């Protein structure tokens, strides 16, 4: 840590007078020296020096950082020990390191003569404004590593950027190492800032034509600014995708510099802290909570004012309550100590509730959340150790969860969860880690195994580890990893297509099956594409019932882009919604184990609007069995869920071998009401949804109904209740 010289002097006096004790010897040592250029001995001010601990008997930091003063001199107090002294700018100078040992009260001098690097690559260009060259402009050239700017903002002295200054002709030239760089020119009172990513090859020069753009002002007022710890307003270009930002002052007034002759989606984001609840509240102009309802703002050659936002006051915060039970799917017994939580379906427009409800000995819970909205939808989930996480209702992922409608001050009851126990009689397992491309563990992630023994799920722990269990010898498996919002799912091994995914055949425990998920910033999403996946089931190997399309992943990106922008999973009926960016041509891919990939393109423009709809046709292929595993040993009819229900319930069945199957609904008089399925099914697990209608499409009366699975091996019957 850098300390100023006055502070250092006071500290030394205090130590000598016995007023302050240090974590090391009573008489410290010092490493001092001067930083100069090796070419002519010129002192180099403000240069970073790293002092790395090699060995010391005292509890001191592994790395100390100090900087040279105006005359190139530096001084750092250290505990007795051995240290490596390094110069800290290896972008512009050759590496320097000297290892020294410092005793008590000893001063060791390490002078650093910097040798400038010789560059075979360069970034050059010309800067103009309104057709005229701009002289004296500083061009910042910042190294980028794996898509991330190495330096901070303002530029971290540990990794200083390259800089260049334009001459009277607006031209600049700067030698650099080969690699990727962010080239930036800060804005001024006349023009907008300019930024671009540039890749420079070995022995090559990247030439840039930089035309600085005149700006216009967009302004307005935000109400209730005092209720928020942090507020900002952004304007997102629908044509270029660029985002411009303004910060409201204490009176709520803000001004944004942005490009003229463009159309923008303008939004206001605020963070509040109430009773330990952190809220990220978002409004779109004109005071809409959903981006799809936002009024676009046209900016021509004139400034635009009056783009105001009525942010809700903290006093408008309202409660809502959800109650229900959590039970064991295999036994029907209540589960005590299960955690139940809810997150707003429009999470950026409502409270992130940091609390969970915990079930009592009878499996009951009561959850109280907070909302600013009169009406909203939330996603519910429940979990406990030794059980799979379940999202409402009976879904394995948040992407397929059914939203729960809430209103302010409302009480929603009978939001129930049935958790499936994790297998105890493990055969073989698959394990590994799921991390983001930044090396961080996602807040939530799950690995899905599509296999010849059915579908299995495993959640990651706090270190990103997962473990899937219960695979017999010879099981064929296709793996897919999902992260929380903003992460792009992938199949193993770094594949975004189920057809191209590496298939595993299990003949023992498999370890080290790792995933690294790409992360996208959803702040640039200003629209959505929605639609439906339809499936041609004319296939000799159909492991999917036509009423269940879960497991299909949708990915979208702009045509020509190499990276996917967003992803989701279809619901059981094949419906989907995906965030998209600005106007342009998009590519949409549908993929899933047991299906042939399908890709469609669509346009987003002023005619289609920001909410286009797309239909994606797919074809069933089935998961090829590369082993000799038994698929499912017995036929099984599961409990309908939810039960009682309104308006629909889901019935799951396991089929052990290819056979004729009939699944039908009967009333209490024994009269057949509805045939959900009649035909041949291959071995596998199937889900069927009943929407409380008869074979003629009429809604049935409230009451008790029986559902029956009939196969050549026997009949299984269970009961359910429909409530209007």
C-alpha positions in Angstrom: 0.0 0.0 0.0 1.4 3.4 -0.9 2.0 5.8 2.1 2.8 9.4 1.8 6.1 10.7 3.2 4.4 12.8 6.0 2.5 9.7 7.1 5.7 7.6 7.0 7.6 10.2 9.2 4.8 10.3 11.7 4.7 6.5 11.9 8.5 6.2 12.5 8.3 8.8 15.3 5.4 7.0 16.9 7.3 3.7 16.7 10.4 5.2 18.3 8.4 6.8 21.1 6.6 3.5 21.8 3.2 4.9 20.9 2.6 2.4 18.1 3.6 -1.2 17.9 4.3 -2.8 14.5 3.5 -6.4 13.4 7.2 -7.0 12.9 10.5 -5.9 14.6 10.6 -2.7 16.7 13.2 -1.3 14.3 12.1 -1.9 10.6 14.3 -1.8 7.6 13.9 0.1 4.3 14.3 -0.6 0.6 15.2 2.6 -1.3 16.4 3.6 -4.7 15.9 5.6 -7.8 14.1 4.8 -11.0 15.8 6.2 -14.2 16.0 5.5 -17.9 18.9 3.3 -18.8 19.3 5.2 -22.1 20.3 8.6 -20.6 19.7 8.4 -16.8 16.6 10.6 -16.8 14.6 10.1 -13.6 11.2 8.4 -14.1 8.5 9.8 -11.7 5.3 8.0 -10.7 6.6 4.6 -11.7 5.3 1.5 -9.8 7.7 -0.7 -7.8 6.6 -4.1 -6.5 8.3 -5.6 -3.4 7.4 -9.3 -3.1 8.1 -11.2 0.1 10.4 -14.2 -0.4 11.0 -15.0 3.2 10.2 -13.3 6.5 9.5 -14.4 10.1 6.9 -11.7 10.4 3.3 -11.5 9.4 3.6 -9.0 6.5 1.8 -8.7 3.1 3.1 -10.9 0.3 3.3 -7.9 -2.0 4.0 -4.2 -1.3 3.5 -1.5 -3.9 5.2 1.9 -3.9 5.8 4.6 -6.5 8.7 6.8 -7.4 8.5 10.5 -6.6 9.1 13.5 -8.8 12.8 12.9 -8.9 12.5 9.1 -9.5 13.3 8.3 -5.8 11.3 5.7 -3.8 11.4 4.3 -0.2 9.5 1.5 1.4 9.6 0.4 5.0 9.7 -3.4 5.4 10.1 -6.1 8.1 13.4 -7.9 8.2 13.4 -10.6 5.5 14.2 -11.4 1.9 12.4 -9.6 -0.9 12.3 -9.5 -4.7 12.2 -5.9 -6.0 10.5 -5.6 -9.4 9.6 -2.7 -11.8 5.9 -2.7 -12.3 5.4 -1.7 -16.0 6.3 -4.6 -18.2 4.1 -3.2 -21.0 6.7 -0.4 -21.8 9.9 -1.6 -20.2 11.9 -4.8 -20.0 11.4 -6.9 -16.8 13.7 -6.0 -13.9 14.0 -8.0 -10.6 16.6 -7.9 -7.8 16.5 -10.1 -4.7 17.8 -8.5 -1.5 17.9 -9.3 2.3 17.0 -6.6 4.8 18.0 -6.8 8.5 16.6 -4.8 11.4 17.3 -1.0 11.0 19.1 -1.7 7.7 18.5 0.4 4.5 19.1 -1.5 1.3 19.4 0.5 -2.0 18.1 -1.0 -5.2 18.3 1.4 -8.2 16.2 0.5 -11.2 17.4 1.4 -14.7 14.5 1.0 -17.1 15.2 -0.4 -20.6 12.4 0.7 -23.0 11.0 -2.2 -25.0 11.5 -2.3 -28.8 8.1 -2.9 -30.6 7.6 -4.6 -34.0 3.9 -3.9 -33.9 2.0 -0.6 -33.7 -1.3 1.2 -33.6 -1.5 4.3 -35.8 -4.2 6.6 -37.1 -5.6 10.0 -37.8 -8.2 11.9 -35.7 -10.6 14.4 -37.2 -13.7 16.4 -36.1 -16.1 17.9 -38.5 -13.7 17.0 -41.3 -10.7 18.8 -39.7 -7.6 17.2 -38.1 -7.5 17.4 -34.3 -4.1 18.2 -32.8 -3.0 17.5 -29.2 -5.5 14.7 -28.4 -4.3 12.0 -26.1 -5.1 8.5 -27.4 -5.2 5.8 -24.6 -4.3 2.3 -25.7 -5.2 -0.2 -23.0 -4.2 -3.9 -23.1 -7.1 -6.4 -23.1 -6.9 -9.9 -21.8 -9.6 -12.4 -22.7 -12.1 -9.7 -23.4 -11.3 -7.8 -20.2 -9.5 -4.5 -19.9 -6.4 -5.1 -17.8 -6.2 -1.6 -16.4 -8.8 -0.1 -14.2 -10.6 3.2 -14.6 -8.9 5.6 -14.3 -6.0 3.5 -15.6 -4.4 1.4 -12.9 -0.7 2.3 -12.5 0.1 -1.4 -12.1 -0.8 -1.9 -15.7 -0.4 1.5 -17.4 -1.8 1.9 -20.9 0.2 3.0 -23.9 -0.5 6.6 -24.9 0.0 8.6 -28.0 -0.6 12.3 -28.8 -1.9 13.5 -32.2 0.3 16.0 -34.2 -0.8 19.0 -36.1 -2.2 16.7 -38.9 -4.2 14.7 -36.3 -1.9 11.7 -36.8 -0.6 9.4 -34.0 1.7 6.4 -33.8 2.4 4.1 -30.9 4.5 0.9 -30.8 2.8 -1.9 -28.9 3.2 -5.6 -28.3 1.0 -7.9 -30.4 -2.4 -8.5 -28.9 -5.9 -7.0 -28.3 -6.3 -3.4 -27.1 -9.0 -0.9 -26.2 -8.3 2.4 -28.0 -10.0 5.3 -26.3 -10.2 9.1 -26.8 -12.0 10.9 -23.9 -14.8 13.3 -24.8 -14.6 17.0 -24.7 -16.9 20.0 -24.6 -17.4 19.6 -28.3 -17.4 15.9 -29.1 -18.3 12.5 -27.7 -15.7 10.0 -26.4 -14.5 7.4 -28.9 -13.8 3.7 -28.1 -12.9 0.7 -30.2 -11.3 -2.7 -29.7 -8.3 -3.4 -31.9 -6.2 -6.5 -32.5 -2.6 -6.1 -33.6 -0.6 -8.9 -35.2 3.1 -9.5 -34.9 5.1 -7.2 -37.2 1.9 -5.4 -38.2 0.4 -1.9 -37.8 -3.3 -1.3 -37.2 -4.5 1.9 -38.9 -7.5 3.7 -37.5 -9.6 6.5 -39.1 -11.2 8.2 -36.1 -14.0 10.7 -36.8 -15.1 12.3 -33.5 -18.8 12.9 -33.3 -20.6 16.0 -32.2 -23.1 15.4 -29.4 -26.6 16.5 -28.4 -28.0 16.7 -24.9 -30.8 14.6 -23.4 -32.1 15.8 -20.0 -34.8 15.3 -17.5 -35.7 14.9 -13.8 -35.9 11.9 -11.5 -38.2 12.0 -8.5 -37.5 10.7 -5.0 -33.7 10.7 -5.5 -33.2 10.9 -1.7 -34.8 7.5 -1.3 -32.1 5.8 -3.3 -28.4 5.1 -2.5 -27.5 5.2 -6.1 -29.3 6.3 -9.3 -28.3 6.5 -13.0 -30.1 7.1 -16.3 -29.0 5.4 -19.5 -29.9 5.9 -23.2 -29.5 2.8 -25.4 -29.2 3.4 -29.1 -31.5 1.2 -31.2 -29.2 1.6 -34.3 -25.7 1.3 -33.0 -26.2 -0.5 -29.6 -24.1 2.1 -27.8 -25.1 3.1 -24.2 -24.8 6.7 -22.9 -25.0 7.4 -19.1 -26.1 10.3 -16.9 -26.1 10.7 -13.1 -28.9 12.7 -11.5 -27.9 15.4 -9.0 -29.4 15.9 -5.6 -32.4 17.6 -7.1 -32.9 14.8 -9.6 -31.8 16.6 -12.7 -29.6 14.8 -15.2 -28.0 15.4 -18.5 -26.7 12.9 -21.0 -24.4 13.6 -23.9 -25.3 11.3 -26.9 -25.2 11.0 -30.6 -27.7 12.9 -32.7 -30.0 11.4 -35.4 -30.8 8.2 -33.5 -33.5 6.5 -31.5 -33.0 5.5 -27.9 -34.6 3.4 -25.2 -34.1 5.5 -22.0 -34.2 3.9 -18.5 -33.6 4.9 -14.9 -32.1 2.4 -12.4 -32.0 2.9 -8.7 -30.8 0.9 -5.7 -32.4 1.2 -2.3 -31.9 -0.5 1.0 -35.0 -1.1 3.1 -35.1 -3.4 6.2 -32.1 -5.3 4.8 -33.7 -5.7 1.4 -31.6 -4.5 -1.5 -33.8 -3.3 -4.4 -32.8 -2.7 -8.0 -35.8 -0.7 -9.3 -36.0 0.1 -13.0 -38.3 2.4 -15.0 -38.3 2.8 -18.8 -39.5 6.0 -20.4 -42.4 6.9 -20.1 -42.6 5.3 -16.6 -43.0 1.7 -17.8 -41.6 -1.2 -15.8 -41.1 -3.4 -18.9 -38.7 -2.5 -21.7 -41.2 -3.9 -24.2 -43.6 -1.2 -23.3 -41.1 1.7 -23.4 -41.6 4.7 -25.5 -38.5 5.2 -27.8 -37.0 8.7 -27.7 -36.0 10.3 -31.0 -33.0 12.6 -30.9 -32.4 14.7 -34.1 -30.2 17.7 -34.5 -31.7 19.4 -31.5 -31.3 18.8 -27.7 -34.1 16.8 -26.0 -35.5 17.7 -22.6 -38.4 16.6 -20.3 -37.5 12.9 -20.3 -38.6 12.5 -16.7 -38.9 9.5 -14.4 -41.3 9.1 -11.4 -39.2 6.6 -9.3 -41.3 5.1 -6.5 -40.8 6.4 -3.0 -39.7 4.0 -0.2 -42.9 4.7 1.5 -44.7 3.0 -1.4 -43.1 -0.4 -0.5 -45.8 -3.1 0.0 -45.8 -6.6 1.4 -47.0 -9.8 -0.2 -47.3 -13.2 1.4 -47.0 -16.7 0.0 -47.7 -19.9 1.9 -47.6 -23.6 1.1 -46.0 -26.9 2.0 -42.9 -28.9 1.0 -43.1 -32.7 0.8 -41.0 -35.6 -0.2 -42.0 -36.8 -3.7 -41.1 -40.4 -3.0 -43.0 -40.8 0.4 -45.4 -37.9 0.5 -44.1 -37.0 3.9 -43.6 -33.3 4.9 -40.0 -32.0 4.8 -38.9 -29.9 7.7 -36.0 -27.4 7.4 -36.5 -26.9 3.6 -35.7 -23.3 2.3 -38.2 -21.6 0.1 -37.6 -18.4 -1.8 -39.1 -16.2 -4.5 -37.6 -13.8 -7.0 -39.5 -11.3 -9.1 -40.1 -12.6 -12.7 -39.2 -9.1 -13.8 -36.2 -9.0 -11.4 -34.7 -5.7 -12.6 -38.0 -4.0 -11.8 -38.6 -5.2 -8.3 -37.0 -6.2 -5.0 -34.3 -8.8 -4.7 -35.5 -10.5 -1.5 -32.4 -11.7 0.5 -34.6 -13.8 2.9 -35.9 -17.3 2.7 -38.7 -19.0 4.5 -37.9 -22.3 6.3 -40.5 -25.1 6.6 -41.6 -26.2 10.1 -42.0 -29.8 11.3 -45.2 -30.2 9.2 -43.5 -28.9 6.0 -45.4 -25.6 6.1 -43.8 -22.2 5.3 -44.9 -18.6 5.2 -42.9 -16.2 3.1 -43.2 -12.4 3.2 -41.7 -10.4 0.3 -41.5 -6.8 -0.7 -42.7 -5.1 -3.9 -43.1 -1.6 -5.4 -45.5 -2.9 -8.0 -49.2 -3.2 -7.8 -49.0 -6.5 -9.7 -46.0 -8.7 -10.6 -45.0 -12.3 -11.1 -42.4 -14.2 -9.1 -40.5 -17.4 -9.5 -40.5 -19.8 -6.5 -38.0 -22.5 -5.6 -37.4 -24.9 -2.7 -34.3 -26.8 -1.7 -32.8 -28.9 1.1 -29.7 -31.0 1.5 -30.0 -34.5 -0.1 -32.9 -33.3 -2.4 -32.9 -31.8 -5.9 -33.8 -28.1 -6.2 -37.3 -27.6 -7.5 -38.8 -24.5 -9.2 -42.5 -23.9 -9.2 -44.2 -25.9 -10.4 -42.3 -29.2 -10.5 -39.6 -27.7 -12.8 -35.9 -28.3 -12.6 -34.7 -24.8 -13.8 -35.7 -21.2 -13.4 -36.0 -20.9 -17.2 -39.0 -23.4 -17.3 -40.6 -22.3 -14.0 -44.2 -21.2 -14.0 -44.5 -17.6 -12.8 -46.8 -16.9 -9.8 -49.0 -13.9 -10.0 -48.9 -11.6 -7.0 -50.4 -8.2 -6.1 -49.4 -5.8 -3.3 -50.7 -6.7 0.1 -52.0 -10.1 -1.2 -51.8 -13.5 0.4 -51.1 -16.4 -2.0 -51.7 -19.9 -0.6 -51.1 -23.5 -1.6 -47.8 -22.8 -3.5 -46.5 -26.3 -2.8 -43.3 -28.1 -3.7 -42.5 -31.8 -3.9 -38.8 -32.4 -3.7 -37.1 -35.5 -5.2 -34.5 -37.2 -3.0 -31.0 -37.5 -4.5 -30.1 -41.2 -5.2 -28.6 -43.1 -2.3 -27.8 -46.3 -4.2 -25.2 -44.6 -6.4 -23.7 -46.8 -9.2 -21.3 -44.5 -11.2 -21.1 -40.8 -11.0 -20.1 -37.8 -13.1 -18.4 -34.8 -11.4 -16.6 -31.6 -12.1 -16.9 -27.8 -11.8 -19.0 -25.0 -13.4 -17.4 -21.6 -13.5 -17.9 -18.3 -15.4 -15.3 -17.3 -18.0 -14.1 -14.7 -15.4 -13.2 -17.6 -13.1 -16.0 -16.7 -10.6 -18.6 -19.2 -9.4 -22.1 -18.4 -10.8 -24.7 -17.5 -8.1 -26.6 -20.5 -9.3 -25.7 -23.2 -11.8 -27.0 -26.7 -12.7 -25.7 -29.6 -14.8 -28.3 -31.6 -16.6 -27.6 -35.2 -17.8 -29.8 -36.4 -20.7 -29.2 -40.1 -20.7 -30.5 -43.5 -21.7 -31.7 -43.9 -18.1 -33.6 -40.6 -18.0 -32.8 -37.0 -17.1 -30.8 -36.2 -14.0 -29.9 -32.8 -12.4 -27.1 -31.6 -10.1 -26.7 -28.2 -8.5 -23.3 -26.6 -7.9 -22.0 -25.9 -4.4 -20.3 -22.6 -3.3 -17.1 -23.7 -4.9 -18.7 -24.5 -8.3 -18.5 -28.3 -7.8 -21.3 -30.7 -8.9 -21.8 -34.4 -8.8 -24.4 -36.5 -10.8 -25.0 -40.0 -9.5 -26.9 -43.2 -10.3 -25.6 -44.2 -13.7 -25.4 -47.9 -14.5 -22.5 -49.3 -16.5 -22.8 -48.5 -20.2 -25.1 -45.5 -19.8 -24.9 -42.9 -22.7 -25.0 -39.3 -21.4 -25.2 -35.9 -23.0 -24.3 -33.1 -20.5 -25.4 -29.5 -20.4 -24.6 -26.8 -17.9 -26.8 -23.8 -17.1 -25.8 -20.7 -15.1 -27.9 -18.0 -13.5 -29.2 -14.9 -15.5 -26.7 -13.6 -18.0 -24.7 -16.9 -18.4 -24.9 -18.8 -21.8 -25.5 -22.5 -21.3 -23.3 -25.0 -23.1 -23.0 -28.7 -23.7 -19.9 -30.7 -22.9 -17.2 -30.0 -24.3 -17.5 -26.2 -25.1 -20.4 -26.9 -27.5 -23.5 -24.9 -28.1 -25.2 -27.7 -30.0 -26.6 -30.9 -28.7 -25.8 -32.5 -32.1 -22.1 -31.6 -31.7 -21.9 -32.3 -28.0 -19.3 -34.8 -26.8 -21.2 -37.9 -25.6 -20.0 -39.8 -22.5 -20.4 -43.5 -22.1 -20.2 -44.5 -18.5 -18.1 -47.4 -17.4 -16.9 -46.0 -14.1 -16.9 -42.7 -12.2 -16.0 -39.8 -14.4 -14.3 -36.8 -12.9 -13.0 -33.5 -14.2 -16.0 -33.0 -16.5 -15.8 -29.2 -16.2 -17.7 -26.3 -17.8 -16.7 -22.7 -18.3 -19.8 -20.5 -19.1 -19.7 -17.3 -21.1 -21.3 -14.4 -19.5 -23.2 -11.6 -21.2 -24.3 -8.2 -20.0 -28.1 -8.1 -20.4 -28.2 -4.4 -19.8 -27.9 -4.0 -23.6 -31.2 -5.9 -24.1 -34.0 -3.6 -25.2 -36.4 -6.1 -26.9 -37.4 -9.7 -26.9 -38.1 -12.4 -29.4 -40.9 -14.8 -28.5 -42.4 -17.8 -30.3 -42.9 -21.5 -30.3 -40.9 -24.6 -31.1 -42.9 -27.2 -33.1 -41.7 -30.8 -33.4 -42.2 -33.3 -36.2 -42.5 -36.6 -34.3 -42.4 -38.8 -37.4 -39.4 -40.8 -36.2 -38.7 -44.5 -35.4 -37.0 -43.4 -32.2 -39.2 -40.9 -30.3 -38.2 -40.6 -26.7 -40.4 -37.5 -26.2 -44.1 -37.3 -25.8 -45.6 -34.6 -28.1 -47.0 -32.8 -25.0 -43.6 -32.3 -23.5 -40.9 -30.2 -25.3 -38.8 -29.5 -22.2 -35.1 -29.8 -22.8 -34.9 -27.7 -25.9 -32.5 -24.8 -25.6 -32.8 -21.5 -27.6 -29.9 -19.3 -28.4 -29.9 -15.9 -30.2 -27.3 -13.6 -31.6 -27.0 -10.9 -34.3 -26.2 -12.3 -37.8 -22.4 -12.3 -38.2 -21.6 -12.4 -34.5 -19.5 -15.3 -33.2 -20.9 -15.2 -29.7 -24.4 -15.9 -28.5 -26.1 -13.0 -26.8 -28.8 -14.8 -24.7 -30.3 -18.2 -24.1 -33.4 -19.8 -22.6 -35.2 -23.1 -22.4 -38.7 -23.7 -23.8 -41.5 -24.6 -21.6 -43.4 -27.9 -21.8 -45.6 -26.5 -24.7 -42.6 -25.2 -26.7 -43.1 -21.5 -26.0 -40.1 -19.2 -25.3 -39.0 -15.6 -24.8 -35.4 -14.3 -25.4 -33.9 -10.9 -24.8 -32.5 -9.2 -27.9 -30.5 -6.1 -28.6 -31.2 -3.4 -31.2 -32.5 -3.4 -34.7 -30.8 -5.8 -37.1 -30.8 -9.4 -38.5 -30.7 -12.2 -35.9 -29.9 -15.9 -35.9 -31.9 -18.1 -33.6 -30.8 -21.7 -32.9 -32.9 -24.4 -31.2 -31.0 -27.4 -29.9 -31.6 -30.3 -27.5 -30.6 -33.9 -26.9 -32.8 -36.2 -29.0 -33.5 -33.4 -31.6 -32.0 -32.2 -34.8 -30.7 -28.6 -34.5 -32.8 -26.0 -36.2 -31.7 -22.4 -37.1 -33.9 -19.6 -38.3 -33.1 -15.9 -39.1 -35.4 -13.0 -38.5 -35.4 -9.2 -38.8 -35.9 -6.6 -36.1 -36.7 -3.1 -37.5 -39.2 -0.3 -37.2 -41.8 -2.4 -39.1 -41.5 -5.5 -36.9 -41.0 -3.6 -33.6 -38.8 -4.8 -30.8 -41.0 -7.8 -30.0 -41.0 -10.1 -33.0 -42.5 -13.6 -33.0 -40.8 -16.6 -34.6 -41.7 -20.3 -35.1 -38.9 -22.8 -35.0 -39.6 -26.3 -36.5 -37.6 -29.2 -35.1 -37.3 -32.9 -35.7 -36.9 -35.7 -33.2 -33.9 -38.0 -33.6 -33.5 -39.6 -30.1 -30.4 -40.0 -28.0 -28.3 -42.8 -29.5 -27.6 -45.6 -27.1 -23.8 -46.3 -27.1 -24.0 -48.7 -24.2 -25.9 -51.8 -23.0 -27.7 -50.1 -20.1 -31.2 -50.9 -19.0 -33.3 -47.8 -19.5 -36.0 -48.1 -16.8 -36.8 -51.3 -15.0 -40.5 -50.9 -14.2 -43.5 -48.8 -15.4 -44.5 -46.1 -13.0 -47.3 -43.6 -12.6 -46.3 -40.6 -10.6 -48.5 -38.3 -8.5 -50.1 -35.5 -10.5 -48.7 -32.1 -9.7 -50.1 -29.8 -8.5 -52.9 -31.6 -6.7 -55.5 -30.1 -6.1 -55.0 -28.0 -9.3 -56.4 -25.1 -11.3 -56.1 -24.6 -14.3 -53.8 -27.5 -15.2 -51.7 -30.4 -13.7 -48.8 -32.5 -14.9 -48.7 -36.3 -14.9 -45.4 -38.1 -15.2 -44.9 -41.7 -16.2 -41.9 -44.1 -16.6 -42.0 -46.7 -19.4 -39.7 -49.7 -19.1 -39.9 -51.1 -22.6 -41.4 -50.3 -26.0 -45.1 -51.1 -25.6 -48.7 -49.9 -26.1 -49.7 -47.3 -23.6 -52.9 -45.6 -22.7 -53.1 -42.7 -20.2 -56.7 -41.6 -19.5 -58.8 -39.5 -17.1 -62.0 -40.8 -15.5 -64.7 -39.2 -13.3 -66.1 -40.6 -10.1 -68.8 -42.5 -12.0 -66.1 -44.4 -14.0 -66.8 -42.5 -17.2 -63.8 -41.7 -19.4 -63.4 -38.0 -19.6 -60.1 -37.5 -21.5 -57.5 -39.6 -23.3 -54.1 -37.9 -22.8 -52.2 -40.5 -24.8 -52.9 -43.7 -26.7 -50.2 -45.4 -28.7 -46.7 -46.9 -28.6 -44.0 -45.4 -26.4 -40.3 -46.2 -26.3 -38.5 -46.7 -23.0 -38.1 -43.4 -21.1 -39.7 -40.8 -18.9 -42.7 -38.7 -20.1 -44.8 -35.8 -18.8 -48.4 -35.1 -19.8 -50.3 -31.9 -18.9 -54.1 -32.0 -18.4 -55.8 -28.6 -18.6 -59.1 -29.9 -17.1 -60.9 -30.3 -20.4 -62.7 -33.3 -21.9 -62.1 -35.0 -25.3 -64.4 -32.3 -26.9 -62.4 -29.4 -25.4 -65.1 -28.5 -22.7 -63.9 -27.5 -19.2 -64.9 -30.2 -16.7 -66.7 -29.6 -13.5 -64.9 -29.3 -10.1 -64.4 -32.5 -8.2 -62.5 -35.7 -7.9 -61.0 -37.4 -10.9 -58.9 -40.6 -11.5 -56.0 -40.9 -13.9 -55.0 -44.3 -15.1 -51.9 -45.8 -16.8 -52.8 -49.0 -18.8 -50.0 -51.2 -20.3 -49.8 -54.9 -21.2 -47.9 -55.2 -17.8 -50.8 -53.9 -15.7 -52.9 -50.9 -14.6 -51.9 -48.1 -12.2 -54.5 -45.6 -11.0 -54.3 -42.4 -8.9 -56.6 -39.6 -7.9 -56.6 -35.8 -8.2 -58.9 -32.9 -7.5 -59.8 -30.1 -9.8 -60.9 -26.8 -8.1 -62.5 -23.9 -10.0 
